[in-house]
Amino acid sequence: MTSNPYAPPSVPVNDAQSQLPSLERPAAVDLACTLLWCSTGLSILGLVAENTVRFQKSTIMGDLYGLLFGVLLTLWFTIKLRRGRNWMRLLLTIVTVLGVLCLSLLVIVPRQLYVQMYMTAYAGQPALLGINIAVGVGQLVLNLITIILLNKRAARGWFHAVRDRGYNAA
């Protein structure tokens, strides 16, 4: 067959691959949610250890209410993160950064002041001081790793893809 000089030029047409990020949740988000639960579990272990060393009837109900509040808060955080709510990622990032900044103020405060405060609060029970320091440092490390995971490129892209595709209700 001869070519038609009056035919429009032909261009091969291929289906373009979509460049949209996948809506499959990245492993970093799942790991971050697991670390949030580990931080809550560490808090529970610290509370149990503290009440084992120093049991006071007057504080047990407050501890239980605090424990319930912490578990419910972690549940809310993880549900929203697993649903791809970018605002929750940002909220956790801001709160964690503010917490680290507040902790860094301890470097500015004269050491003698807070050493004296801790020695007064934990006089006669140095094990409680060790428990509280271990729990605090453990939670700080877990929360910083969580924020790093939630702000990785793949996780950010997934949160934005969920938002851009209209799945961002509540």
PyMOL commands that set and color helices and strands:
alter all, ss='L'
color gray80, all
select helices_A, chain A and resi 27-53+57-82+86-108+111-121+126-150+153-164
alter helices_A, ss='H'
color red, helices_A
deselect
rebuild
show_as cartoon
